[in-house]
Amino acid sequence: MNTSHNLIVSDSFGNCYELVLGYNPPSDVRRECHRFTDTVYAMQFVARLNVANQQWPALLGRWLSGTNEHESMAYRVAALVVRGVVNFFKVPRLYEATPIPIELGKALVFSPAVENTPTPFGAQKQQLSNKAEAEALTAALTPTQLNQIQVDCGFISRTQAGFSPPDAQLARSQLTDALVRGDIWAWKIDFRPHAPSSNTKSEVSSAADIPGNRKIPLAPEPASTTSTQAAPQPAPIETSIAGKKTDPQNFADAKRQLAKRRVQIQNEGKVPEKYTQEELVHIASQGEINEKYIVRIIETRHIKDGDGYLGTIENGAMKYWSTTFDQLEANDTDPRLICAATGKAYKPEEEYTLAIIDKQQVMDKDGSYAFVPTYENMSNLAKQEIADKLPHPELLEETLSQETSEKYFEAVTAMENVKEGGAGDIEIQAEYFKTNNVSEHDQKLFKNRAKLQKETGADEHFLGNGLTKNLRNPDGGSNPYGVVETFSYDKNPQTFRQMQAGDNPAVTTVKLTPIQGLHA
């Protein structure tokens, strides 16, 4: 229970955090602090929080008054986060809790007592007025289930849970007392386990897998045509996004829209802001690509007169990072603007080409995927395609997390400062691990993350939220994000010549040229 009266804030992905100022303690000392050492990552975290700019002065008071008021609010708050003045302690999510079946079609899940925390659809909070009712609720729980509840409620970490078998009597007594005090809550939810396979037990890994709770697939699922319920009214942000969508009918239409943007940029002398940062975060959080066309900027020499490929091919599969036409079209056909928006370093000596790709023709086939590369979606891909190549596949979920991303970025940056390519040098790695007292566990995570980068191209700048860094604002500023990115994995790659053949080509290309006189 939040007895310290610290504020609970949420982010656009439904995570909850306890905001703690200065040296104040969190309401539960067992909660893990969400630490940041890099201002850019801290800004991205702050931008995702459901806290308006005008609310921060009231929340932070005198702490905020010591920063530069001429800088963006996100930067000012992030600076305090990096210094440790403002700390965020993550609250376990009820959606991630493990269901415990109690009767046909029903299960229990447990969560910390945090008001306004997101709950699964139809969840019913159990009212416990005395110890006898709490004991009746916990009496039938097995030692393993008791241990899992402690993990779900943040009483112990997953690592601690694996050290030794739980003391069932002690765990049951602690859970009963916590329920009576109101430190944790019990919820009854609808529960239908997955159908068992021929050789495995039926199980559900988290509450997010239960029917009625949203799960992000690798590709969009077909819309249902049988529902008789009235469609819900879209939220204001969804209405705003829908009004800005660009959906060309064909390749010729796409090229006309790019040409119109060039005229607009030339007349106004700047690139229009199509989507706000909040809208970008919202689009990325959906985890899906619903547009017809995706686009990729390519150094022209890689096209090889039609014999080249859209991306890198390894072990018969092609992988490449891109974005949607809708996300990129506001940048016209200026390679400098496109590189900046997609987080790609622009090279003046290179010539660039934009490939406009019909996603359905190229990607919607067996063994191919195109999705927004969030941590969850990348984890799904890794499990299906490359888990056997990881040095420590059992650590995949922890490898694809914000905490590991921050540590990986910090380590790679330090190693690259020693020499170019240093992050792949075993001796430089060993020296970094020794100098910084990196634990054996974190060394395993680094090696896992490095292998994921090699297999997918997700480098140290990969944010895991589906958005690129905006290189027009390399230090963050008020617009840290560029565009929503997409990741494509194709087991049946074709050359440009093959994709452009016939009456219904899957790809068209546009030569990119800088706009003269525009400071990009």
N, C-alpha and C positions, 0 to 999 in steps of 0.2 A: 504494500500500500504506500502511496506517495505521501509519507508523513512529513517530509521536509518542505513541502509546498513549492518544490521546484516546478517550473513550467514544463509541460509535455507538449512537444511540437511534432508535427508529422511532415513527411515529404510526399512528393507526387507519386511515389511507388507504394504508398500505404505503410511505410515504416514509421515507427514512433521513437522519439528520442527525448530523454530527460535533459533539459538545458540547465547547466550548473555554472554559476559565475564564481570567478576567483577561486578561493580555497574552500568554498562550501562543499560539503559532502553530497553524494547522490543519496537518494532515499534508500537504496539498497547497495551496499558496498561490493556486492558480488557482480554488479553490472559492469560490463566492459566498456571502457572509454573509447569513443570513436576518434582516434588521434589523426592529426595531419601535420606533415612537415613541409608540404609544398603548397604555396599560396594558390596556385591554379586549381589544384584538386580541392582545396578548402572552398574556393569561390564556387566551384561547380556544385559542391555539397550544399552551400548556403543558397544557391539559386534554385535548388530543388525543393527547399523547405517551403511549406505553405505559410510563409510569413511575409507580409507586404513590407516594402521599404519603409513606409511611414510608421510601422509598428516597432522597428528595431530601437529607436531612441528610448521609447517607454520601457522596453524589455531590458536594455543594457545600461541605461542611465549614464552615470559618470564614467563608466568604462569606455563608452563610445565617444565621449567628448574629448578624449585624449588623442583621437586619430584625426587625420586630415579631412576636414569636412568638404573639401573640393574634389575628393576622389569619390568613386561610385560607392554606394552603400554596401554592395556585395563585397567589394574589395576591403572596405573598412572593417566589416564584420569578420571576413576571412583572416585579416591580419591579426585580430584578437584571438581567433581560433588557433592559428599557427603558434602564437605566443603562449597558448595555454590559459589565457584569461577567460575565454569562453570554452566550455567543454560540453560535449554531447555524449550521453550514455544510452546505448541502444536498448530499447525495451523489446523483449521477445514478442514475436507476432503470433497471434492466435491462429492465423492461417497456416503457420508452419508447424503447429502442434500435431502430435500423432494421435489419431482417434483411437479410443479404447471401446470396443463394442460392448454394449450392456444389454441390448435386447434387439429383436428383429427390426432392422431398418434404423436403429439409433445407436449413437456412440457418445462418449464424453470426451471433451478436450478441456485443458486447463490453461489459464493465462495469469500473468501478474495483474493486480488490481489497478488498471489505468483507465480513467474515464475517456470516452470517445475513441477507444481503440477500434480499428476495423474488425468486424466479425463476419464469419461465414454466413451465407444466406440462410435465414430461418433459425439462427442459433438462439437457444433459450437459456438465459442465465438461471442457474439453480439457486433458489433461496434457502440458505441454511441458517436457522435461528438459534441452534444450540449444538453442543458437542455430540450429542447422541445422533443427530441427523448427519453430521460430518463423519462420524465413525461408521455409520451405516453405508455412506457413500464410498468410503475407502476400504471397507472390510474385505471385499472380494478382489482387490487389486493384487497382481502378482509382483514379486520383487523387480522384475524387468520393467513392468509398467510404472511402478513407483519411481524407479530410476529415471525413466523417460520423462515423467511429469516434472521432476526436479530440473531436468535439462530444458524442457519447454518453458518453464517459468523463470529460468535464469538463476536458479539456486546453485547449480553446478554447471561447469562447461562440458561440452561433449568429450573433450579430452579427459577430464576428471572422471566422467562416467565410465570410461573404458579401463581405468586403472585397476579396479577391484570390484568384486560382486557387492551389491548394495546390502546394507543391514536392513532387512525388510521391516523388522519391528520398529527400529528407529525412524526409518523413512516414512512409515505409515503414521507414526505419532507426530512427526514434524508436519506432514501434509494435513493431518486432521487439525492441528493447532493453527496452522496458517489459514485454513478455510474458515475456522471459527473467528479468528481475528480480522478476517477480510483482507489479508495480505495477497491472497490469490483467489481467483474465481473459477468456478466450474460451469461448463456450458454443455447443454445437450444439443446435438446436431443430427441431421439426417445422415445416414451412413449406409452405403451399399458397396461392399468390397468389390475389387476387380475380380472378374472370373479367373479361377486358377488355371495355370497351364498344366501340362501333363506331369511335370516334375517339380513344380514349385508350389509353395503355400500361397493362398490368397492373402494379400496384404495391401495396405495403403500407406505410402511413405509419409504423407503429410495431409493436413486438412485441405490444402489447395487441390488435391486430387479428387475430392468428393464431388459427385454431380451437383451442380448448382453453384459451385465456386469456379472462378475463371482460371483457366490454365492456358498459357501461351504456347501454341503449336509452332512447328518450324515453318509451316505455310498456312495461309488463310484457309479456314474451313468453309465449305459451301453453306450458303445461307439457308435456313430452314424455311420451307414453304407451307408447313402444316400448322404453325402457331396461330391460335385464334385470339391471343391477347393483343390489346392495343399497343402500338409501338410507344416506348417512353419518349418524352420530350427531351431533345438534346440539351446539354448544358451550354451556358453562354459561350464558353471557350470553344466548344465543338461547333457551334453556329458560326463563330468568327473564323475558324479554320476552314469550314466548308465554303465560306464566301470567298476565300482566297485560292482555292484549289485550281490547278491548271491541268486539264485533261485533254491533250491533243487526240484527234481522231485517227491520225495516220502520221507517217514520217514527214510528209510535206507540210502538214499543219504544224508539227513540232518545229520545223525550221522557220516557218513564218512567225511563230511566236518568239523565237530567239531573235529574229531580225527586228521585231517591234521593240524588244527590250533594249537592243543596242541603240535605237533611235532615242528611247526614253533616257538612257544613261548619258548619251551624248548631249541631250538637251538640258538635263538637270546637273550634269557634272558629278554625279555620285550614284552609287548602287542603292536601289530602293530596299528598305527592310521589308521583306515579304511576311515573315512570321516573327512574332515576338519570342523572346527567350522562353517564356512560360508556355507558349504554344508549341515550340520545338520539343520541350520536355514532355508535353502531353502526347504529341504524335509518337515520339520514340517509345513512350511507356506502353503503347498498344502492342509493340513487338511484331507487327504485321506489315506487309506491303500489299496495298490494294490498288496501286497504280498500274497502268498498262505498260509504261515504259520506265526502265531504269537506264542510267547513263554512267559512263566511265571515261575519265580523261586519261589519255595514253600518249606517251612520247612516240611521235610518228614513226621513228625508226623501228619500233617493235611490230608495226603492221606488216613490214617486209613485203610490200607489193601484193598483199592479200594472203601471203603464206603464214603470217603470224597469228597469234591467238589473243583473246581478250585478257588472259591472265597467265600466271605461272602454272606449268603442268608438272606434276610430280606423282609418280606411281599411277599414271593413267588418269588422274583427276585434275581438273583446272580450278584454281581458286583466285578470286579477285574481290576487291573492295570497291564500292561504287555508291551511288545514291539514286534517288528517283528524279525523273525529269521535273516533276512538280517542285522538288526542293531546290533544284539548281537553276531553273530557267531565268530567275531574276538576275543572274550573273552574266547573262548574254553569252557570247562566244569569246570573251577575253580570257586567255589562259591564266593570267595573273589572278584575276578575280576567282576563277574556278578553283585554282590550286589553293588559294587562301581559305575558301569556304570548305573545302574537302580535307583540310589539314595536310596538304602535300606541299613540300618545298618547291618553289618555282625556280627553274633553271633558265636564265635568259638565253643561253646558247642552244637550247633545245627547241625543236618545233613540236607542237602539240596537236592532237586530234581528239575530238569528242565522239565517242561511240554511243549512239542511241539504240537501245536494245529492247526488242519485244520480249518482255519477261516470259510470257506464256509459251512462246515458241522455243525459247532457249532453255528455260529452267523447269517448266512444268512437265517433267518426264521422270521416269524411274531413276533413282539414284542421284537426283539433282535437287538442290535447295537454293532458295533466295529468301533471306529474312533479315530483320533488323537485329544487329549483333549485340543484344543485351547479354549479361552474364548467363541468364537462364537459357537463352536460345543457343549460345555458343557451347554451353554445357551439354545440351541435348545433342548437338552435332558431334561433339567430342565423344560422347558415349557411343554413338552409332558408328562413327567412322575411324576414330584415331585413338581410342582409349588404350588399345593394346600397345601403342607406341610410346605411351607416357612412362617415365621411369617409376612413377608412383601413382598409378591410376586411382588408388583408394583415397587420394587427397584431391581429386578433381574438383569437388564442390568448393573446398577451401581455396584452391588455386584460383578459381574464377570468382573472386570476391574483391570488394573495394579495398579492404585492408591489405590483401596481398598485392593488388595493383599499385598501391602507394609505395609499399616496400620494394617492389620490382622496379618501379620508375626511379626511385632513389638509388638503388644499387646499380642499375644499368647506366644512369647518368654519371655516377662516380667512376665506374669502370671505363666508360668512354672518355672521361677526362684524362685517364692515364694514357690511353692511346686509342686511335680509331679501331673499332672492332674488338676492343678490350673485353666487352661483355661475353664474348665467346671464347676467351682465352682462359684455359683451366688454371694457369698460375696466377693470373690477375684475380680470378674468382676466389681462389684459395686465400690470397693475401687480403682481399676485401672481407671475407668471412672471418678471418683471424683478427684483423684490426678492429672490426666492429662487433666482435663477440656474437656473431650470428649463430643462433641455435641450430642443432642438427635438423630439427623440424623445419625451420625456415629455409635452410639450405635445400631441403627436399622440395619445398614449395617453389623456390627459385628455379631449380632444374626442371620441374614440371612446367612452370610458366615459360621458360626458355624454349622447351620443346613445343609447347602450344604455339609460340611465335613462329617457330620454324615451319610447323605444319599448316598454320592458318594465316600467317602474316599479321597477327594481332600483336603489334610491337608495344613498347613501354608507354606509348601515348594512348593506347586503347583504354577508353573510359568505362566500358561495360554498361553504359546507359543508352547506347544506340546513337550517340551524338559525336560529331567530330569537334576538335579544337578549332576555334576561329583564329586563323593565323593573321587576320587583319588586326586582331587584338591579342598579341602573343602573351601579354601579361595579365590577361583576363578582362580588365575593364568592365564595362557594363554589359558586354555581349560576349561571354566566354565561349559560346557554342556557334559552330558554323552551320552544318546541315545534319539532318537525320541520315545516317549511313546505312548501306546494305552490304551484306556479305553473300557471295555466290559460290556454290560448290557444285561443280558439274563433272559427273563421271563419264560423260559422252561428249568431250570437247570437239569443236569444229573450227576450222580456220576461218578468217574473214571471208576468203573467196567462197567457201562452202556456204557460209551463213548469208551471203549477199546474192547467191545464185537464185534463178527462177523468178516467177512472177510475184511471189510473196516472200520477200527477203525478211530475215529475222533481225538484221542489223543494218543501220546506215551510219555513215560517218560525216563529220563536219570539220573542216579545217578551222583551227582557232587562231585568231589574230588579235593583238592588243589594240585597244582603243587609243588612238593618238591623242596625246595631251591630257589623258586621264591619269591622275595620281592614284595608283592602286597599292 
